[in-house]
Amino acid sequence: MISLGTVPLDGSTLLGYRADPVGEPRGAIVLIHEIWGLVEHITDVADRYAAEGYLVIAPDILSGVGVDPEVGAELQRLVFSADEKTRTDAQPLMREKMAPSHAPEYAAYAVAALKVAVDYLDAQPGVNGRIAVTGFCFGGGYSFALAAADPRVTAAIPFYGSAPEGTAIAAISCPVLAIYGRNDPRIVDGVPALTEAMLDAGVPFEAKIYDDAGHAFFNDTNTTTYVPDAAADAWRRSLAFLATNLD
């Protein structure tokens, strides 16, 4: 694995973390961060995928609205603090920093930026059109969105992401492996309807739900949410899914 660190994706303002495999890539991955932004956990996941043979770009789609990696890491620390007062006091700051990402125009910006990441990967030697997307929470929702918006995506692995609305599901043209923790009712309660909608749209779809896990169970930097056994199994499933659909 070779980490090139942060690279420009559009020649100017959009940056992303790039991790390269040793030798010819088995394919490429757009890796979409959580609401905390392009923090160390995400760059570590990018490195792990690169070590498995994939060229990875993790675009930074939150720094432009005020949540750079330093801000995101501090917010995560405050929100998951063991001290209740620290958690409570962090809520106004959390709302302030995350407000721009909830604005209606932000979604259009984010999908456009993610398509730039696909452009970037599509132009790299050895990729040959083999491009997957995966992401976590905020990034899981945008994994669905990118799969719907860009037919060049040939596999999608959203982790505990909100499902797309309206006609977006019918626009997905690639297989989807969606991964959840049972103790995440806001997201998991919608899985049966999502499964039915995927079936109706003819999208190859599998949902894996871990009974002993909740939201953000894959994030090994968050001791409050991390579930090692579920995370390890989800990693194995993700690699198998990529091997089936990209190799």
N, C-alpha and C positions, 0 to 999 in steps of 0.2 A: 504494500500500500504506500502511495506517495501523496502526501497532503500538500497542495499548492496554496492552501489558505484562502483568503478572500480575493476574489477576482471580479472585474467588471463584466457584467452580462450584456449590457447594451451600449458599451462604449462610453458611458457617462455616469449616471447616478445609481443604477440598480446594481447592487453587489450580491455576491453569493459565495459561499464556502465550497471549494472544489476539492474533492478527494479522488485520486486516480488509482486504479489497480496496477499491479505489476504485470506488464505485458498487455496483450490485446484484451479489450473489455468484453465481457459476456453480454453487455447491454448497458443501459444508462438509467439513472433514477433521479427524478426530481423529488427531493426530500423537503417537506413543508413543516416548519417549526410550530410549536405550541404558541399560545398567546403570550408567552414570555419572550418570544423573539428568538434570534439566532444565538442562543446560549450554548455553553460548553456541552451540555447533554446532546444537543442536536449535532454538533460537529463530531462528537464521539460516535454517534450512530452513523454518520456519513463515513467516518473512517472504518467502521466495522463492515459496512456494505462494500467499501472499496477493497477491504482485505478479502472479501469473498469473490472479487473479480469484476465489480461493477464500477463504472464511472459515475460519480455522484455530484450533483449540484444542489446545495441547500440555499435557495434564494432568501435574502433578507427583505421581507415585505412589511416590516413594522418600523424599522428605524426612521423611515420617511415621515411617519406620523408620531414620532416622539418616543417610541419604545425601542431604544437600541439595546444591545445585549447587556450592558451594564445596568440599565434601568430595569429590564426584564428580570435579571437575576436578583436584584434587590427586592422587587415586588414579590417574586416567588418566596424569597426568604421571609419577608414580613407576613405574607398571607398565610404561610404554613408554620409560623413561629409557634413554639410550645407555650408562649405567654399569651393568654387570652386578650389582655389589653393591647398588646402589640398588634394582634390580628384585627381587633376592632378599630384601632386607630389607623390602620392601613387602608381601610375600606374607601374613605373619600379619595385618597391618592390613587387607589386602584381604579375607581370610577373615572377620575379625571384623565388618567393616562390611557385608559382603554376606550374612552368615548369616541375618538376619531375612527377607530376600527369598526365601530357600530354604525357609522354614518352610511346612508344609502349609496353614496358615490364610492365608498371605499371598496365594496365588493367588485365593482367594475375595474377599479385600479388593480386590485390584487390578482384577478384572473388574467388581466392583460400582462401583468408582470410575470406571472407563472408561465404564460405562453412564450414570453421572451426567454425564460429558462429552457423551455422545450426547443425553441429556435437554436439556442446556444448548443444544447446537447446534440441536436440533429445534425449540426455542422461538424461534429468532432469525428476524427478518423476512427473507424472500427465500430461505431454505434449502429450504423446500417438500419436505422429506423426502429431499433429495439429500445423503447423508452417506457419506463414505468413511473408511476407516481405513488408516493406514500407520505403519510403525515399523521400528526397526533393532535387530537382535540380540535382546536382552531384549524390546525393543518389537516386533520382528518376530514373536516367539512370541506375545506378547499381542495382536498384530493378528489372528492366526488365532483366538485365544481369544475376542476381542470379536465377530468375525464369526460365530462359532458361538453366542455367547450372546445376541446382539441382532439380530433380523431387520430392524431399521431400517437397518442397515449395508448399503449398496447396492453397495459395491466395496471390495476389500481388496488392499493392496500390501505384503506382508511382505518386508522385506529380511533375508536370512540368519537367519531365525527358525526355531526348533524347531517341527516340525509338531505339531498337536494329537493327543492319544491317544484310543483307544477310540472311542466313538460321536460324538465332537465333530465330526468331519469331516462326517458326515451331517446335522448341524444347520446347516451353512453354507448360506445361501440366496442368496449373491451371487457374482459372478465374482471370481476371485482371480488376481492376477499376482504370482508369487513370484520373488524376485531373489536370486541367489547368486554367489559367487566359487568357481571350481573348486578353488582351493587352501584349501579349508575342509572337509576330509573328514568331520569329525564331523557336520556338517549335510548336506553334499551327498550323502553315501553313502545317505541316506534318501530322496532325491528320487524315484527310480524307484518305490518302494513308495508314497510320497505321491501321485504322479501316478496310480497304479493305483487307490488308495483314492478319490481325487477323482472319477475316471471312474466307479467303481462307485456312488458317491453321487450322480452326476449334477450335480456342481458344475463349472461352467465354469472351467477351470484352465489356466494357462500358466506354465511354469517357464523362466526365462532364466538361463543359467549363463555367466559370463564366464571364459574359459579363463585369462586373464592376471591374475586377481584372486583375493584371498582374503577372509577375514572382515574386516568393517568397511571395505571398500574405498571406501565412499561418504563416509566421515568425513574431510573436508578439513582438519580440525585435527590429525589424527594422521598425521604424515609417515611413520610406519612402515607403515601399512596402506593409505593413500590411493592409489588408482589413477585418475588423472584421466580417461583415455579411457573406462574402464568406468563411472565415475561420471557422466560427461556423457551417455553413451548410456542409462544407467538412468534418468536424469532425463527425457530425451526420451520414453522408453517410458512412464514413470509419467504424464507429462502427457497423452500420447495415450490411455492407458487411462482416466484420469479424464474426459477429454473424451468418450470413447465411452459411459461409464457414468453420468456425472453431468449433463452438459449437456442 
